[in-house]
Amino acid sequence: MWQIFFRFLTLGLVSFGGPAAHIGYFRQTFVNDLNWLDDKHYGSLVALSQVMPGPGSSQVGFGIGYHRGGLLGGLAAFIGFTLPSFLLLFVLAISSAQWLDSDLFQGVIHGLKLLAVVVVADAIWIMFNQFCEDHLAKVLMVVSAILLLLSPTLVMQTSLLVLAAIVGAMCLSLDNKRPISPNQTGKPLAYGWLISFAVLFIIALVAMQTDTKLAVLFGQFYQAGSLVFGGGHVVLPLLESAVGGAVGSDRFLTGYALAQAVPGPMFSLAAFLGAELLQESPLIGAIVATLAIFLPGFLLMLTALRSWDTLNSKPKIIGALAGINACVVGFLIAAFYNPVFSSAVSSLQDLIIVVLGFTCLKLLKPNILLLLIGFITAGVLPLVVRY
């Protein structure tokens, strides 16, 4: 258990670049270097993480830990990988308010917000090419984006996800027929974990209607974690709808920008927001929000880990997931417009920096740390020149 924890802690300290980069780090470390599992098993974990709600790269890490050391191994992997980003974002949440009046801090935050515009635009580009090849998928994406821009509510998001799943199962499943492999043993789902997920989801819905801040906090973040298909940046629109009003759009986007600047999973943004929402007990708020947003994805991984090969052969399921994935690209487009772009880009100079940054990212593919330094410099430089 210590070995699992230490390996993931090391990765949690250096894993910049978001979910796609994390998948690469995991493969290099656990498949190539340590030989904890083979390429086929690793690919199966990656595929499973892509078709269910939750934090994609963290789910893969949880699956590797589970493969190595059972349930405790999965928990050790999660804690190790998440701990550095959790601590950094918690400290920033409870201390950064003291620096908000500082011009230098404002410049850094502005640079990070511009970086968030570039990163989310890149995520949209990648996800569009991955999930919107079919014409119907493109229609689902556009409709989802328009309706969410017109009515940016959690009810609208949930309704669109359900509709996209139905349309995908009925229509997109025709393009997803897969032969059943002889080695598919037909192992059943682990229904105990699925029931736990469902019961907690109901509890979360009830908790959101109470007057207890901690219960509401758990409900908001558990519900968001239950509905985020695609992981990473897709959590942005759901969390913005759930807690953006209580935190404030500027502070929300500050947390999102800071989450870009730290290593580890994007879902650690919950630590920042939890501390903001429960300011009388910020550490408890950060812990509850973080556990609540990660828990649904892990429960669903435990449900399907042993039966994924069988599920992956059913066209209706693959079609429904294809519809959902197209829908979440639309969610990300809506979130890109508001609050990411509208809150960050306020001048022609900002727009030029964003365009140059995006071009640099696509053509030169720089290390995320170089990109981070570049955007912080772009945010601070005008202030230095002024003084």
C-alpha positions, 0 to 999 in steps of 0.5 A: 500500500505504501508503494502504491501511495508513494508512486501516485504521490510522486506523479501527483507532484509533477503531473501537469497538463491535464487528463490526457497528459496524466494518461501518458504519465500513468502508462509510462510509469505503471506499464513500461517502467514498473510492469504492474499491468500490460498494455491491453489491461491498461487500455481497457481501464482507459476505455472504461474511464472514458464512457462513464461519469467521473474524473477520467485520469483519476479513475484510471489511477484508481483502477491501477491501484485496485488492480495492484492492491484491491480496494485499499490500493485504489484508495491509496492511489487516489489519495496519493495522486490527489493530495498535492493539488488538494493542499495547494488549492486549499491553501490558495483558497484560504490565503489568496483573498488577502492578496486580491487587492495586490496588482501583482496578484491580479496580473497573475490571475488575469494571465491564468484566466487567459490560459484557461481560455486556451486550455478549454478551447483546446479541450473543445477541439480535441473532444469535437474531433473525438466524439463528433464525427457523425452528423447526428453527433454534431447536431446533438452538440450544437443543440446542447450548446444553444439550449444551455446558453439560453438556460444555463441550469442544472435541470437543463443539463440533466435533461440534455444528457438523458435526451442525448443518451436516448437518441444515441441508443436509438440512432448512434448504436447502428454505427457501434456494432462490435463482435463479442470476443471469445474471452468475454466471460459475461461477468455481472456488474457489481450491483452492490456498488451501483446501489450505493451510487444510486442511494447516495445520489438520492441522498444528495438530491435530498441534502440539496433541499436542506438548510444545512450548509455541509449537507448542501455542499455534499449534495452539489458536488456529488451530483456534479461528479455523477453527471460529468462525462468526459472528466477534466474540463467538462466539470466546469459547466456543471460546477458553475451551474451548481455553485457559481452563484454562491461563490461569484463568477470572478472567484469561481473562474479564479479557482478554475484558473488556479487549478490549471496551474497546479499538478494533479486532477482537475477535479481538485478544483472542488477543494478550492470551491469547498473552502470558499463555500464553507468559510467558517470551516474551510478545511472541512468544506474542502474535504467534503467537496473533494470526496463528494465529487470523486466518489460517484466516479469511483463507485461506478468504476467498482461497479463495472471493472470486472464486466467492462468487456461484456458491456463494451460489446453492446451497441445500445450502450455504446450508442447511448454513450456516444450521444452523451459524449457529443452532448458534453462537447456542447456543454463545454462550448457553452461554458467556454463562452460564459464564464471562461471567455467572457470573464477573461478576455476584455480587450483586443490585447487579451484576444491577441494573447489568447490567439497566439497562445492557442496557435503556439499550443497547437503548432509547437506543443510546448510543455505546460509549465512553459505555457504557464510561465508565458501566460503569467508573464503576459498578465504581469508584464503590463503592470511592470511596464506601467510602474 
